[in-house]
Amino acid sequence: MRVPVSWLTQQLELTEEHRDLDAERIAEAFVRVGLEVEQVSTLGPVTGPLVVGRVVSIEELTEFKKPIRFCVVEIGETEDGEPDTTEVVCGARNFVEGDLVVVALPGAVLPGDFAIAERKTYGRVSKGMICSAAELGLGDDHSGIMVLPSGENEQIAPGDDGIDLLGLDDAIIELALTPDRGYCFSLRGLARELACALQVRLIDPAAIEVPAAEGASVEVAVADETACPRFVTRRVTGVDPTAPTPWWIRRRLLLAGIRSISLAVDVTNYVMLELGQPMHAFDAAKLRGGLAVRRAEAGEKLTTLDGVTRALDSDDIVIADETGPVSLAGVMGGASTEVVPESSDILLEAAIWDPPSIARAVRRHKLPSEAAKRFERVVDPALPPAALERAARLLRDYGDGTIHPGRTDVGHPALPAPVVIAMDLPDRVAGVRYDRGVTAFRLQQIGCQVEVGAADDGTPIVTAYPPSWRADLNQPADLVEEVLRLQGYDTIPSVLPAAPAGRGLTAAQRRRRAVSRSLAEHGFVEVQPFPFVAPATWDAFGLAADDARRRTVKLVNPLESDRDELATTLLPGLLDTVSRNLSRGAREVSLFHIGQVVLPRAQQAPMPELGVDRRPTEAELASLAAALPNQPVRVAVVLTGPRERAGWWGKAEQSGWADAVHAARLVATAAGVELTATQAELAPWHPGRCAQLRVGDFPVGHAGELHPKVLEALGLPKRTCAMELDLDLFPLVDRRPVPVVSPYPPVLLDVALVVDESVPEAEISRTLRAGGGELLEDLSLFDVFTGSQVGEGKRSLAYSLRFRAPDRTLKVEEATAARDAAVAAAAQRHGAALRA
């Protein structure tokens, strides 16, 4: 919300201490009481001669492609009392002879360092510029130049100083107001907050005497009191339709970002900004019969003020006369009863509308408005009579209207209920001992009526009766917040709690960090994809109809309607991220993610409803835990594209299933466990290039190349690989190994074994390690060969073995004996034979 500082300070009784109050100090005061200030901007700067001018004559220059006018403008008087004129070339067409305008004379400098000088243009000499509001920094309206009002109520004459008249020494404060601060969407509400911050008195613009009504201004029937708790109207007749909006109102609307339209419309907008009560002006002569406030009926339509004919929904609240709907309540009026330049009989309406209904109507019709913005956030139900009286008096004073003695006031909205609070509750919440009486004083500042008493046990209490404009004060916590923010959040000390010894990271947390660090060190990039998936994902993955991964948890209010399930695997989110990176030009993608998946049980217990009036019992906590699905922590990796770029050193090397398995081994090493890989089949992996990963004999995940049909369905490159492990299935190994550097040399031996192709390599490796004994320090596979030389159905596995003794120099004979023992074990268990 945009707030002119000059308007805001007029609502306060400032003391000598605050006479020099500027925009920066006001912004700081707003921040102290919990309001967010987005920007503070000063008008202008404008220097040099800027004066009011009266257009004496206009000559249309028709010889150019676009309309150009040569104007003679009176800008004051000469020394001998004759009119002083100047000549200006202007392209705007929204003014006529006799209008008052703002003229920047040569030597003036406008915002943006735009200097005005005498110059020849369009065959004439222009000695200045007639200015628009945007050119003077008063707003964004470039539609035409600014025409000042003239008449009996205005004391504006040619030659007046434009800088003083326009108040170009003013400043604008823009605030980002949260939805719970509906009362702050007005100068009245913001001034009240500022008065609390500065400890000064508020001049309440709504504190006006509202005379008793002498009958009704119009007959009104409210069919749904929930939709409209209060409906008030006031009628002003005989309004001069040619009366201009006074300059002080136009200026304030302009600085607040609202365009001036006509006196009647400007008055309703002005009162809305001033008091926070949106209202609507009907042309009473166009209304037929009385008014009815109701929900729209099937098939009804309404042409709104923007000229769009809208099909109404049965949830829409409308104001109707005998002809049908004439206004979409709380959002926008109808074109059939619009106030036009000829309107002189004005019916002003101010009401209180149901906030959820207004919010739904705005979104349904895609029709946001300043009025709806306030109704969505709750409007003071006691305000309509005062707001209507304020608007009616402005129309009477500046439009020569006559206020009709009648007033219609239907409905009796409920006021906020009293709230009881312990007097020292704010002290206990903040951990600060405030001065005696602070609680009662601060609650009175925000408008509460306060009664101090004692509870049955003698504890001092405060009973607060919230004001009508604070419907958000419903419980003691709300009052505590008000006391603390007005006292200043900066007065609450920030003390870090002492960290007890021995309560650092858990073993599982240390393992998770170690895994993340290890993958990052080896070139993988961590991402945090959304954990939501679409049901169609499982079809793309090729999962069977009875696959347990299809059993998911549905979201009640998903961010995306087609992604309404929680993921049972990390792969959908990772693959979606890979696809997004590829679409943006990436070619080598290696990503990993560590996170939870949601695995509902086959028979999921219902979620219990627990109260907040006490701590849950152990049985209730157990039932709560039983109702939650399993949420294990997993780590997943996806690789696509070359793992090593091409260059002068050679061609690029494509990532493959072995790289996915290697990533799993990196995870296992960081977690302090050993993985074994065996061939397996599981969607979405390729059945011939998928490994089941085990810790001991227990399966913990899979790795390999994804199935070609899956890649085609997801639009991913060929040979894309993935790995997923369940970290919660790893045993926790709390180890802090110290690196050991042996002073003794190793013995390196190679061996090639011929085995059946059906024997997994992992089994051969495990057998060789067991057979080699304690002297076998390391074993690695460096070659796999198949062909006629080793026989059909056979393959040759070549291993490099490193032997070392921890306490002596190992002899070759000892290493050879250990190697032979390992080969013998492989021969006995797997039928392996040394390759000749």
Secondary structure, DSSP 8 states (H G I E B T S, - for coil): -EEEHHHHHTTEE--GGGTT--HHHHHHHHHHTT-EEEEEEE----BS-EEEEEEEEEEEE-SSSS-EEEEEEEEEE-TTS-EEEEEEEE---S--TT-EEEEE-TT-EETTTEE---EEETTEEE-SEE-BTTTTTS-S--SSB-EE--STT----TT-BHHHHHTTT-EEEEEE--TT-GGGSSHHHHHHHHHHHHT-EE--TT--------S-SS-EEES-TTT-SEEEEEEEES--TT----HHHHHHHHHTT-----HHHHHHHHHHHHHS---EEEEGGG--S-EEEEE--TT-EEEBTTS-EEE--TT-EEEEETTEEEEETTTEEBGGG---TT---EEEEEEE--HHHHHHHHHHHT---HHHHHHTT---TT-HHHHHHHHHHHHHHHH--EEEEEEEEE--------EEEETTHHHHHHT----TTHHHHHHHHTT-EEEEEE-TTS-EEEEEE--TT-TT--SHHHHHHHHHHHH-GGGS--------TT-S--HHHHHHHHHHHHHHHTT-EE----SEE-THHHHHTT--TT-GGG---B-SS-SBTTB-EE-SSSHHHHHHHHHHHHHTT---EEEEEEEE--B--TT--------SSS---HHHHHHHHHHS-B--EEEEEEEESEEE--BTTB--EE--HHHHHHHHHHHHHHHT--EEEEE---TTEEEEEEEEEEETTEEEEEEEEE-HHHHHHHT--TT-EEEEEEGGGS------------SS--EEEEEEEEEETTS-HHHHHHHHHHHHGGGEEEEEEEEEE-STTT-TTEEEEEEEEEE--SSS---HHHHHHHHHHHHHHHHHHH--EE--
